Amino acid sequence: MKEFEQVIDRKNTRSVKWGNMEAIYGVEDASEVLPMWIADMDFKAPQPIIEAMQERLDHGVFGYSYICTKCKDAVRSWLSSRHGWETENEWMLFHHGVVPAIATVVETFTNVGDNILITPPVYHPFSIVPGNQKRNIVECRLKEENGHYSIDFEAFENALQQDVKLFIFCHPHNPGGVVWKEDDLRKILRLCKRYDVLILSDEIHADLVLPGCKHIPLAKLAEEEGGQVITCVAPTKTFNLAGVQAAIMITKEEDLKHALQQSALAHGQMELNAFASSALISAYTECEQWLENLLETISANMDYVIKTLTEEVPGIQIQKPNATYLLWIDYRGTGLSEEELMDRLLNKGKLALEPGSKYGEAGRGFLRMNVATPRSIVEDGVKRFIKAME
Ligand SMILES: Cc1ncc(COP(=O)(O)O)c(C=O)c1O
C-alpha cells in the first residue's frame, strides 16, 4: 500500500528512535545505524488526523483545553465497534500517556514497600515505574516453549499469595505479541478476585491485533467474573501519535475512579493538550480503514522478516506474534551472548534492535525488532542483520 511505502526522513525531528541512539546504545557515531527499536512507527499518521491537527493549529489560539463529550463518545464507540466492549463516558479519565497512567495507579492504590506483580518478559516500565516509586516487584515469569508464551497459573497463584496489591497486566503482551485467550483472562480475574488484587490492564496494543486474531478486553469479562480492573487504552500506539501524548484510563468501579480523580487533583493534571483531543477524535472516528491497511502491511513485513532471517541465519527462530508490530527474535541457537550479539548488530551490521534482557532476565536470548516501517527499510534491516551474523 502506497502510504506505507513512503520513506520519510525522521532525522533532525527530535525523534527518540532516530536521534537518541548514541545515548541509548553507547555508540560513538550512530549516523550510520538503522533504528528498529523503540515502539513507534516510521509511517505518517493517517491524513484525517493530520488535517484535524492542522485545523487546530491554524486556529492559532492555544489556551486551556478541556475534554469534551465528543472525545469520550469517540473512545466509547471505538471500544464498542472494534472490541465489543460497552463502556460509559463516566468510566473514563484521561492522561497524557499510559506510562504516566501506570505511575498514577501505582501511587494511588499502593504504598511504599507494597508488592506489585508483573509477568516478565514484559514492557520494562512495568518494573521501572513502580521501582522508582519504591514499590517491590514480584515476578511471575511467563512459561516459554519454542517462543510461545503462556501463564503458569500455579506460579501466578503462588505469587498472588505474597501479599500482592496490584497486578500490572500487558494485554496484548509486549514483547511476546500474545493476545490472551478468554480462558486465561477468566482465570486471571478469578484469582485476582480471590486474593483481592487490583488489576491494571494495559491494553495499548489492543488495536494492533493482526488479521485473524481477536482481542477481548479484560474488563469486559470482569462484568461476569467480578474483580477490580482499571484498563488503559490509547490511540497513540495504533495511529503513531506517541509524541502527541494521550491515554484513557477506564474503570467501572466508582470508588476506583473517585480515588484516581483525587489523585489527579493532587497533581493538577488530567486534561489533554489542545492537539491531542483533535487527534484522538479523528483517530477513533475517521481512521479505521487506515488501521486495516496498516495491519496488513505489518503482517506482510513480519512474514518477510521471519522467512528471510530464519532461512539465512543459522540459530534464529521467530514465532509470528498475534499482535503488535514487534518481532521477538530467539537467537539462543546461535550460541552468542547478548553482549556479543549486540556488539555485532551495532558495530558490524549497524542495526539497533532491543536486547531482550531489557524486558527482564526472562527476555535474555531474544531481541525485539520493530517492523512498522516501509518495506525497503525492513529489507535494509534484514540485510544488516545477516551481515552482522556473517
Ligand atoms: C505495553 C505498553 N504500555 C505503554 C506504552 C507507552 O505508552 P505511552 O506512550 O502512552 O506512555 C508502550 C509503548 O511501547 C507499551 O508497549
PDBQT file of the ligand as one rigid body, heavy atoms in Angstrom, charges set to zero:
ROOT
HETATM    1  C1  LIG A 401       2.623  -2.103  26.912  1.00  0.00    +0.000 C 
HETATM    2  C2  LIG A 401       2.908  -0.651  26.713  1.00  0.00    +0.000 A 
HETATM    3  N1  LIG A 401       2.356   0.258  27.518  1.00  0.00    +0.000 NA
HETATM    4  C3  LIG A 401       2.579   1.581  27.355  1.00  0.00    +0.000 A 
HETATM    5  C4  LIG A 401       3.408   2.043  26.350  1.00  0.00    +0.000 A 
HETATM    6  C5  LIG A 401       3.680   3.515  26.208  1.00  0.00    +0.000 C 
HETATM    7  O1  LIG A 401       2.565   4.262  26.494  1.00  0.00    +0.000 OA
HETATM    8  P1  LIG A 401       2.598   5.847  26.461  1.00  0.00    +0.000 P 
HETATM    9  O2  LIG A 401       3.441   6.269  25.310  1.00  0.00    +0.000 OA
HETATM   10  O3  LIG A 401       1.165   6.219  26.313  1.00  0.00    +0.000 OA
HETATM   11  O4  LIG A 401       3.151   6.285  27.789  1.00  0.00    +0.000 OA
HETATM   12  C6  LIG A 401       4.012   1.127  25.485  1.00  0.00    +0.000 A 
HETATM   13  C7  LIG A 401       4.922   1.586  24.430  1.00  0.00    +0.000 C 
HETATM   14  O5  LIG A 401       5.580   0.844  23.777  1.00  0.00    +0.000 OA
HETATM   15  C8  LIG A 401       3.754  -0.256  25.668  1.00  0.00    +0.000 A 
HETATM   16  O6  LIG A 401       4.300  -1.170  24.874  1.00  0.00    +0.000 OA
ENDROOT
TORSDOF 0
